[in-house]
Amino acid sequence: MTEATRRAPGTPCWVSLMVHGLDATQEFYASLFGWEFAPGPQQLGPYVRALLDGKEVAGIGRLPADRHLPVAWTPYLATDDADATAEAIRSACGTVGVGPLVAGDEGRMAIASDPLGAVFGVWQAAAHTGTAVHGAHGTPVWNELVARDSSVSKFYQVVFGHEAQALVPATDGGPAREDRLTLLVAGRPVASVHGVGQALPRDRGPHWMTYFEVEDTDAAAQRVVELGGQVIRPPGPGAAGREAVVADPEGAVFTIVRTDRD
């Protein structure tokens, strides 16, 4: 387990989930990941922060009763100026749905979507710099944008200054064998974009997928089912290790992965 510090602009720094049943969702993730919870900023309504060994890992909030929005994990990308980033999003044909607004003394935030409709957050850190620990069971380990093709990466390059690198480059002068790009900040991989073509789920459309580290992918997938969730893609080998795609009882989809690092 290692602690994290303030992230460079464009780096995913936090993940948050908005649900209808806040108490039940806390029970699910507490049982699955060992999270404990503490109150968080209340600007958007009831909200808690998940903790591991007292360190902040993720956020969960309650959706207003009259808001029937998709329940999904949302990554937040770091910025030094949320207002300037919001303007850049609009200029690049994205949409800013919430903010920018002040979240107490914690920081400044916005919620936006790219031109294809994939939702993400923007976080300008003050007291709260984001996920405070990684490399342990129940911590976010990666974020990937799933779309029909990877061309949307150009939006993130313009807005956040990402570099894009083919994950599986061509070896014979032809096209790459897989439509997958890695997004880099100062040469360091921070996220990826996966073009899946017709395999894109119709009920979800383009979306960001959060990966959570687990000690045992098979055991964690079984535990998801025991807790009332479902396994969407059974455990198997993936780019980072043994992974499975699962959903919590409210339908929020995420990936659990036992990484190959020791």
C-alpha positions in Angstrom: 0.0 0.0 0.0 1.4 3.4 -1.0 0.1 6.9 -0.4 -0.6 9.3 -3.2 0.0 13.1 -3.5 -1.3 15.9 -5.6 -1.7 14.8 -9.2 -0.5 16.5 -12.4 -3.3 18.0 -14.5 -5.0 15.4 -16.7 -4.3 12.6 -14.2 -7.3 10.7 -12.7 -7.3 11.6 -9.0 -10.7 10.5 -7.6 -13.7 8.3 -8.4 -17.2 8.9 -7.2 -20.6 7.1 -7.4 -24.1 8.6 -7.1 -26.8 6.1 -6.1 -30.4 6.0 -4.8 -29.8 3.8 -1.8 -26.8 5.3 0.0 -27.0 3.1 3.1 -27.3 -0.2 1.1 -24.5 0.8 -1.2 -22.2 1.5 1.7 -23.0 -2.0 3.1 -22.2 -3.6 -0.3 -18.8 -1.9 -0.7 -17.9 -2.3 2.9 -18.4 -6.1 2.6 -16.6 -6.3 -0.8 -13.7 -4.0 -0.3 -13.5 -3.5 3.5 -14.3 0.2 3.2 -15.3 2.4 6.1 -17.1 5.7 5.6 -16.9 9.3 6.8 -19.1 12.3 5.9 -17.9 14.3 2.9 -18.9 17.7 1.4 -22.7 18.1 1.3 -22.9 20.6 -1.6 -24.6 18.0 -3.8 -26.6 16.4 -1.1 -25.8 13.4 1.2 -22.3 12.2 0.5 -19.7 10.0 2.2 -16.1 9.2 1.6 -14.8 5.6 1.6 -11.8 5.0 3.8 -9.1 2.3 4.0 -7.0 2.5 7.2 -8.4 6.0 7.6 -7.3 7.2 4.2 -9.7 8.4 1.5 -10.3 6.0 -1.4 -13.6 7.1 -3.2 -16.8 8.9 -2.7 -20.5 7.9 -2.8 -23.4 10.3 -2.8 -27.2 10.0 -2.9 -29.1 11.0 -6.0 -32.1 13.3 -5.5 -35.3 11.2 -5.5 -36.6 13.0 -8.6 -33.4 12.4 -10.6 -33.4 9.2 -12.6 -29.8 9.3 -13.8 -27.6 6.4 -14.7 -25.8 4.9 -11.7 -22.1 4.8 -12.7 -18.7 5.2 -11.3 -17.2 8.5 -12.4 -13.5 9.4 -12.6 -12.3 12.9 -11.8 -9.3 14.3 -13.8 -7.0 16.7 -12.0 -6.7 20.4 -13.0 -5.0 23.5 -11.7 -8.0 25.7 -12.9 -11.4 24.1 -13.0 -12.9 27.2 -14.7 -10.4 27.2 -17.5 -10.8 23.5 -18.0 -14.6 23.9 -18.2 -14.1 26.5 -20.9 -11.7 24.2 -22.8 -14.3 21.4 -22.5 -17.0 23.6 -24.1 -14.6 24.8 -26.8 -13.8 21.2 -27.7 -17.5 20.3 -28.1 -17.9 18.7 -24.7 -20.7 19.6 -22.2 -20.4 20.9 -18.6 -23.4 19.6 -16.7 -22.5 20.8 -13.2 -20.2 23.6 -12.0 -17.6 24.6 -11.7 -18.5 25.0 -8.0 -16.7 25.1 -4.7 -16.8 22.0 -2.5 -16.2 23.6 0.8 -12.5 24.0 1.5 -11.8 20.7 -0.2 -11.5 22.0 -3.8 -13.4 23.1 -6.9 -15.2 20.7 -9.2 -17.2 20.2 -12.3 -19.0 17.3 -13.9 -18.8 17.1 -17.7 -19.1 14.8 -20.7 -17.1 14.4 -23.8 -18.5 14.8 -27.3 -19.7 11.2 -27.3 -21.5 11.6 -23.9 -19.0 9.8 -21.6 -19.3 11.5 -18.2 -16.2 12.5 -16.1 -15.4 14.9 -13.4 -12.9 17.7 -13.1 -11.1 18.3 -9.7 -9.1 21.4 -8.7 -7.6 20.3 -5.4 -7.3 22.4 -2.3 -7.5 20.5 1.1 -8.6 17.3 -0.7 -6.1 16.0 -3.3 -8.0 12.9 -4.2 -7.5 9.2 -3.6 -4.9 9.0 -0.8 -3.8 5.4 -1.2 -3.3 2.8 -3.9 -1.9 -0.7 -4.4 -4.2 -2.4 -1.8 -7.5 -4.4 -2.0 -10.3 -2.0 -2.7 -8.3 0.9 -4.2 -8.8 2.3 -7.7 -6.0 1.1 -10.0 -7.0 2.3 -13.5 -9.6 4.1 -15.5 -10.5 3.3 -19.1 -12.8 5.1 -21.5 -14.9 2.6 -23.5 -16.3 3.8 -26.8 -17.0 2.6 -30.3 -13.6 3.7 -31.4 -10.6 5.5 -29.9 -10.9 8.7 -31.9 -12.5 10.5 -28.9 -9.0 10.6 -27.4 -8.4 13.7 -29.4 -10.8 15.6 -27.1 -8.8 14.6 -24.1 -5.6 15.6 -25.8 -7.0 19.0 -26.5 -8.6 19.6 -23.1 -6.0 18.0 -20.8 -2.9 17.9 -22.9 -2.7 14.1 -22.9 -0.4 12.3 -25.2 -1.9 9.2 -26.9 0.0 6.0 -27.6 -1.2 2.8 -29.2 -1.3 0.0 -26.7 -0.7 -2.7 -29.3 1.1 -0.9 -32.2 1.2 -2.2 -35.7 4.3 -4.3 -36.5 4.0 -4.7 -40.3 3.0 -1.2 -41.4 -0.7 -2.0 -41.2 -3.3 -1.0 -38.6 -2.9 -1.8 -35.0 -4.3 -5.2 -34.0 -6.5 -3.6 -31.3 -8.1 -0.2 -31.1 -6.7 0.7 -27.7 -4.8 3.8 -26.7 -2.9 4.7 -23.6 -3.2 8.4 -22.4 0.0 9.8 -20.9 0.8 12.8 -18.8 4.5 13.8 -19.0 5.3 10.4 -20.5 3.5 8.5 -17.7 0.5 6.3 -18.4 -2.6 7.6 -16.6 -5.6 6.1 -18.4 -6.7 4.3 -21.6 -9.3 4.5 -24.4 -10.7 1.3 -25.8 -12.6 1.2 -29.0 -14.9 -1.9 -29.0 -16.9 -1.3 -32.1 -20.3 -3.0 -32.1 -19.6 -4.6 -28.7 -20.3 -1.2 -27.1 -23.3 -1.8 -24.7 -26.4 -0.1 -26.2 -27.8 0.6 -22.7 -24.7 2.4 -21.6 -23.1 4.0 -24.6 -19.6 5.5 -24.3 -18.5 5.4 -20.7 -15.6 5.5 -18.3 -14.8 2.2 -16.5 -13.1 2.2 -13.1 -10.8 -0.7 -12.2 -10.4 -1.7 -8.5 -7.6 -3.7 -7.2 -8.5 -7.0 -5.4 -6.5 -9.7 -3.7 -8.3 -12.5 -5.6 -10.4 -11.8 -8.6 -12.4 -15.1 -8.5 -13.2 -14.7 -4.8 -14.2 -11.1 -5.2 -16.5 -11.9 -8.2 -18.2 -14.6 -6.1 -18.6 -12.1 -3.3 -20.2 -9.6 -5.6 -22.9 -12.2 -6.4 -23.4 -13.1 -2.7 -23.9 -9.4 -1.9 -26.7 -9.0 -4.5 -24.6 -7.8 -7.5 -23.9 -9.6 -10.7 -20.9 -10.7 -12.8 -21.1 -9.3 -16.4 -17.8 -10.8 -17.6 -16.4 -13.7 -15.6 -12.8 -13.7 -14.3 -10.2 -14.1 -17.0 -6.9 -12.7 -18.2 -6.8 -9.0 -19.1 -4.3 -6.3 -20.0 -3.4 -5.7 -16.3 -3.9 -9.1 -14.8 -6.8 -11.4 -13.9 -10.0 -9.3 -14.2 -13.8 -9.5 -14.2 -16.5 -7.0 -15.0 -19.1 -6.8 -12.3 -22.1 -4.6 -11.2 -23.3 -3.6 -7.8 -26.9 -4.1 -6.8 -27.9 -0.7 -8.3 -26.2 -1.5 -11.6 -23.0 0.5 -11.3 -20.5 -1.4 -13.5 -16.8 -1.7 -12.6 -13.9 -4.0 -13.1 -12.1 -5.9 -10.4 -8.5 -6.9 -11.1 -5.7 -8.8 -9.5 -2.7 -7.1 -11.1 0.4 -8.9 -12.2 2.6 -6.8 -10.1 4.0 -8.4 -6.9 
